[in-house]
């Protein structure tokens, strides 16, 4: 279903839905295939940043952080968490800063960062 929304949003010119669809594909693919998840996460970040969808941009950045941690790049994961946290705080997003704090704590413990679309 996500692939259908991605194709339709791309072909009809709805960049917001295209960006969110890429984010969801990254989240969906991540547990089974990190290599296919990363390009979707990158596309989501690029599109959502370009159109100014900052709250969803920060969520896509959190997904990229989880992907970077999964391949052992903890430094990049931490930098991405910092970036997402800054966006959420600037926007005054209520729930997401707690998720970022939990993700930092998971990094510190060496635990896997959670994927947002799949819940805590």
C-alpha positions as CSV (number, residue, x, y, z in Angstrom):
1,X,0.0,0.0,0.0
2,X,2.8,2.4,0.8
3,X,4.4,1.8,-2.5
4,X,1.1,2.7,-4.2
5,X,0.9,5.9,-2.3
6,X,4.5,6.7,-3.1
7,X,4.0,6.1,-6.8
8,X,0.8,8.1,-6.9
9,X,2.1,11.0,-4.9
10,X,5.2,11.2,-7.0
11,X,3.3,11.1,-10.3
12,X,0.6,13.6,-9.3
13,X,2.9,16.1,-7.6
14,X,2.1,15.7,-3.9
15,X,5.6,16.1,-2.3
16,X,4.3,16.0,1.3
17,X,2.7,12.5,0.7
18,X,5.8,11.4,-1.2
19,X,8.1,12.4,1.6
20,X,5.9,10.7,4.3
21,X,5.6,7.6,2.1
22,X,9.4,7.4,1.8
23,X,9.7,7.8,5.6
24,X,7.2,4.9,6.1
25,X,9.0,2.7,3.6
26,X,12.2,3.3,5.4
27,X,10.6,2.3,8.7
28,X,8.9,-0.7,7.0
29,X,12.1,-2.0,5.3
30,X,14.5,-1.3,8.2
31,X,14.0,-4.5,10.2
32,X,14.6,-6.8,7.2
33,X,16.7,-4.8,4.7
34,X,18.8,-1.8,6.0
35,X,20.3,-1.3,2.5
36,X,16.9,-0.6,1.0
37,X,15.7,1.5,4.0
38,X,18.5,4.1,3.8
39,X,17.6,5.5,0.4
40,X,14.0,5.9,1.4
41,X,15.0,7.7,4.6
42,X,17.4,10.0,2.7
43,X,14.6,10.8,0.2
44,X,12.2,11.5,3.0
45,X,14.6,13.9,4.7
46,X,15.4,15.7,1.4
47,X,11.7,16.1,0.4
48,X,10.4,17.1,3.8
49,X,13.2,19.6,4.3
50,X,12.6,21.1,0.9
51,X,8.9,21.6,1.5
52,X,9.3,22.8,5.1
53,X,7.4,19.9,6.8
54,X,9.6,20.2,9.8
55,X,7.8,18.0,12.3
56,X,7.8,15.1,9.8
57,X,11.3,16.0,8.8
58,X,12.5,15.5,12.4
59,X,10.7,12.1,12.5
60,X,12.5,11.0,9.3
61,X,15.8,12.2,10.9
62,X,15.0,10.0,13.9
63,X,14.6,7.0,11.5
64,X,17.9,7.9,9.9
65,X,19.5,7.9,13.3
66,X,18.2,4.4,14.0
67,X,19.5,3.2,10.6
68,X,22.9,4.8,11.2
69,X,23.1,3.1,14.7
70,X,22.1,-0.2,13.1
71,X,25.2,-0.2,10.9
72,X,27.4,0.9,13.8
73,X,27.7,4.6,13.1
74,X,26.9,5.8,16.6
75,X,28.5,9.2,16.0
76,X,26.2,10.0,13.1
77,X,23.2,8.6,15.0
78,X,23.9,11.0,17.9
79,X,24.3,13.9,15.5
80,X,21.0,13.1,13.8
81,X,19.3,12.8,17.2
82,X,20.6,16.3,18.1
83,X,19.3,17.6,14.8
84,X,15.8,16.1,15.3
85,X,15.7,17.3,19.0
86,X,16.5,20.8,17.9
87,X,13.7,20.8,15.4
88,X,11.1,19.3,17.8
89,X,12.0,21.9,20.5
90,X,11.9,24.8,18.0
91,X,8.4,23.7,17.0
92,X,7.2,23.0,20.5
93,X,6.3,19.4,19.6
94,X,5.0,17.8,22.8
95,X,5.6,14.1,22.6
96,X,8.7,13.8,20.4
97,X,11.3,15.3,22.7
98,X,10.6,12.4,25.1
99,X,11.3,9.9,22.3
100,X,14.6,11.7,21.5
101,X,15.6,11.5,25.2
102,X,14.7,7.8,25.2
103,X,16.7,7.3,22.0
104,X,19.8,9.0,23.6
105,X,19.4,6.7,26.6
106,X,19.2,3.7,24.3
107,X,22.4,4.8,22.5
108,X,24.1,5.3,25.9
109,X,23.1,1.7,26.9
110,X,24.1,0.3,23.5
111,X,20.4,-0.7,22.9
112,X,18.8,-0.5,19.5
113,X,17.0,2.7,18.7
114,X,13.3,2.3,18.2
115,X,11.6,2.9,14.9
116,X,8.8,5.5,15.3
117,X,6.2,4.1,12.9
118,X,6.2,0.8,14.8
119,X,5.7,2.3,18.2
120,X,7.8,2.3,21.4
